[in-house]
């Protein structure tokens, strides 16, 4: 039985950020943008230099957003952070995990046992059983679990989602997703955990995780997946290239092609939807440009196509601020969480299904057994 979760209404929501690597910049800036109802009270990393870099980012974000936190407490140990939160010396409402994926399960469960709400970067876990255990631990503790899925909040994808919901595509026939990016060997060599099965996962699970999420969130539940993976150009344990063939429950067929070997830089992150009465392609380096839009009927949304597209120099896009807006709304009892632990399980299930397919050389049918 799920415990009722009391909303936080008497103070700004106090956030601790754990992991100060590449993605921490997006979290720090997004939290600062919501400084009227959220406060970054702590940062944590095992590497002193990354704590220093994060502190500099906090200062920069505060300049951009006057009123945002300027001096969060610093911790070099996750256990010390949780102890300080429980003791009340550094009160925390929400722990945000931007740590290696393989660490998420233990860290989520520890936060839940400490009575703290928790948010984890993608993927929520690298193993199916771990993801299930994370959701159960948060349910049992009566705390919320959020999983970062910022691409869902992109203006391009929000616009296309509306057309799918309204039935403008008719019967979907084909869906094609391409993630043609570049990750040099130096990227994997930055940290010992990168490119490992235990802590990272490969091109599908790490770099293309958000695109895997779109297969379910945009198109609907996947009925079956057949996958091949290969390590062709990087000295890593996991795959740098993958190809998937998919069948959705709604009858559509599709493909997903992923590689981190694109020369010389990121080329494309795209999704193309071909339906009986509509065709759309969202492209650019990170599904940030609507490149084709054609429907048999007309809609006021057709006039929004040009303004929905945006420029970006980062594959992360600009979805973290609206993602945090929903997290804060949910914690304050004003909205339903749009990216909770169960939503995280949906994309993890598809990822694990694809890896099992590649390992066993067979088609895997979903859902997986719990």
N, C-alpha and C positions, 0 to 999 in steps of 0.2 A: 504494500500500500504506500502511495506517495504521501509524504508529509506536506501539509500546507506551508508555504514559504512566505514569511512576513515581508512586506515591502520595506525598503529603506527610505524613510521620509523625513528624518530628523537632522540630517547632515549631508554634506557632500559625500559622494561615494569615494571611499579611500582605496586606492589601487596600488598594488605592488607589482612591478615588472621584473620578471625573472628571465635572464638571458639578454645580453646586450650586444648581440651580433648584428648582422645585416638588416634584419627586419625591425629591430628595436626603434629605429628612427621613425618609422611609420606609426608605431604605437605611441611614442612620446609626443609626436606632433598631434595625433588624433586626440589623445587625452587632454592635451593643453587646449585644443579647440573647444572642449566641453568644460572648461575650468569653472563655469558657474555652478555646475552640479557634480563635478568629479575632480579629484585631486590625486596626483602621483605622489604617494607618501614614501615609497621605497623603491630602490633599484638593487638588483642582485646579479652578480656574475662571479665566477671563480677566477677570472683574469682581471687583475687590477687595471691594466691598460684599457680594458673595455668599460670598466666602471667609470674611468676618467672620461672616456669618449662619450659615454652616455650622459654624464653630468654636463658636459659641454652642450650636448643636444638639448638637454633640459633648459639650460640657460638661453639658448637660441630660441627655443619654442616660447619661453616666457617673454622674450622681447617681442615676438610676433603676436602673442596673446597676453597682454598685461592682465595680471590677476592669476595666471597659472603658477603652479608650484615652481620654486627656484632651487630648493635645497632638500630633495628627498633623502631619507636615511639610506646609507649604503651598507650592503651585506655581501660578504664573499662566500657565504654558505646558505643554502636553502633551508637547512634545519634551523640555523640561527634566526633566519627571517620568520619562520613559522613560530619559533619559541617566543620571539619578541611580539608577534601578533597575538598569541595566546596570553602572554603576560600583560598585554595592554601598553607596553612601552612604545610600540609602534602599531597603533590600531590599524587594522586592515579589514576591508570588506570583500575585496575581489583580488585574487591572485591571477596575473596574466603570465602564461608560460610561452616564452619565445625561445625555448631550449631545443636541443636535438630531439627528434621525434621519438626515438626509443626510450627517452627519459619521461615522456609525458604520462604514461600510466601510473608509475609510482608516485610522481609528483602530484598528479591530480588526486589520487587516493589519499595522500598525506594531507593535502589541503582540505579535502572533504572531512577527514577525521578531525582536523583542527577547527571545523565549523565554518570554513571560508568558502564563499563562492569562487568559482575558478573558470578561467577562459584559456583555451589552448590553441596555439597556432596549428595549421594543417601539417601533415595529417594528424588526427588525434592520437593515433597509435600506428605501429607497424605490424601488429598482429590482431586478428579478429577477436580472439578471446580477451585480449587486453582492453579493446574498445568496449566490449560488453561489460567487463568488470568496472571500468571507469564510470559508465552510466549508472550501474547498480550502486556503486559506492556513494555517488552524489545523491541518488534517490534515497538511500538508507540514511544518509546524514541530513537530509532535508536542505541541501544547498543546490544552487543552480550550476549547471555545466554548459558553457558556451564553446563553440568551435569556430575559429575565424574562417569566414567564407566571403571575403570582401568583394570578390568579383560579382557576386549576385547583386550588389548595389550599384554596379556601373550603369550609367545612363543608357548605354547601348543595349545592354542585356535586359534592363528593366523594360525598355520599349518593345523588344522582341518578345519578352515573356507575356506582355499584354496581348499581343497578336495571337500567340499560341492559346492563351486562356479563352479568348473570344472566338476561336475556331476559324480564323481567317485563312489558315493554311489548308483547310480541308484535311483529307487523309495524307499524313506524312508518308513519303516514300523512302527518302534517303536523307541521312544526316552524316556529314563529314567533318571531323575535327582534326586540325593540324597544329602541332606545337613544334615549330622548327626553330630551335634556339641554339645558342653557343655557350657552352660551359668548358673553358679550357682546363687543362690539367692543374694549373695553378689554383683554380677555384677549389678543387677537391683537396689540394695539398694545404689549404689554409688551416684545417682542423683534422685531427686524427679520426673523428667520427664520420666525416663526410664520405659518401660513397660506400658505406658499410650496410650490410643487411640488418644488423642489430640496432643501429641508432639512426639510420638515415632513410634507407630505401633508395630505389633507383629513379630514373627519369620519370617514370609513371607516378610513383608515390610521392616524390618530392616536388620536382619542377612542374609536372603536369597535373598535380593533385586538384587544383581548382578547375581545370578543364574536365577532369573525370567527374567532378561534382556537377558540372553543367549538363553532362549526359543525362543525369537523373532529374536535376532541378528544372531544366528547361523542357526536356522531351518526355520524361516520365519514367516509370520503373523499367529496368532492363530485364528481359526474360532470360537471355543467355549471352555469354561472351566467349570468344576464342582468341587467344593471344599468343604472340611470339615475341621473345625478347632477346637482345644480344648486347654484348660488350665489345665494341668494335674499335674504339679509338682512345679510350681512357684506361689508365691503370687503376681500376676500382673493382670492388667485389660485385657490384650491382650493374644493372643494365644502363647503357647510355642511349639505347635505341629500342623502340617497341612499336608493334603494329597490332591493332585490335580489330576484330570483326564482331559486330553487335546485332542483336535482335531485341527490339522493345516489345513490351506487352501490347502496345497499340498497333503493332504490325509493321512498324518502320524498320528498315535495315540501316546499318551504318558502319562507318570505319573511324578509327582514330590512329593517327600516325604521330609518333613522338621521337625526336632525336635531339641530343645536346651537341651534335657534331656539325651543325650548320656553319658554313664558312662565309665571311669571317666574323659575323655577329648575328644577333637575333634577327630572324627574317619575318616570322609570322606566328601569330597565335590566333587561329580563326575557327569559326564554326559556320557551316553552310547547311541550311535547312531547305529541302526541296519537297514541296507539297502539291497536292492536286490543284489548289487555287492560290498558291503563294510560294515565292522563292526569296530567301534572304541570305546574304553572306555578311557576317561581321568579321572584319579582318584587322589589319594593322599588326604591330608587334605583340599586342596584348588585348585582343577583341575590343579595340577602342575606336574603330572606324566602321561605319556601316557602308559597305562597298557595293551592295546590290539590294534593291528593295522593290518587289513587284507583287501586286495582289490583284485578283480578279475584281474585287470590289474597292470601294473608297472608304476612308476613315479619316477623322480629324488627326489621328496619329501620324498620317502620312506627311503632314506639314512639319513634324517634329524631328524628322530623320536627320537633317543637316545639323541641327543644334545638339542632337544626342551624341554625335561623334566628338571626339576630343583628342588633343595631342598629349602624348606621354613619352617620357624618356626612360620610364621604369616599367618592368613587367608587373609590378605590384598594383599599378593603377591608383585610383583615388577613393577606393571604397572603404578604407579604414574609418574615417570620421562617421559616415552614415551607419557602418556596422556598430561602432561604439554607441551611437545614438540609440539604436535598438536595444543594445545591452543595458544601457542606463535606464531606458524606458521600462524594460522588463524588471530590473532590480527595484525600480520605484513603483512597480505595480501599475504602470500606465499602458503596457502593451504585452503581447505574447512574444516570446523570444523566437526570432525567425531562424536562428542558427544555433540550435541547442545540441546536446549530446546525441540525441536520436537522429537529428539531421546529419551529424557527423558520421554516425554509423552507416548511413545510406551510401555515402561515397566510399567509406572504408570497405564496405561489403563488396562493392564493385571492384575496387583495387585488389582485394584479396582473391576474389574470383578470377581476375585476370592473371594474377601470379600463379594460382593453382592450375589454371589452364595451360600456361606456358611450361610449368614444371612437369605436368602429367601428359602433355600433348593431347588434350581433349577439350571438348566444349564443356563449360561449367554453367549449370543452370542456377538461377537465383530465385528465391532468397537462399542464403546459406543457413544451415541449421545452427541454432543457438547452442 
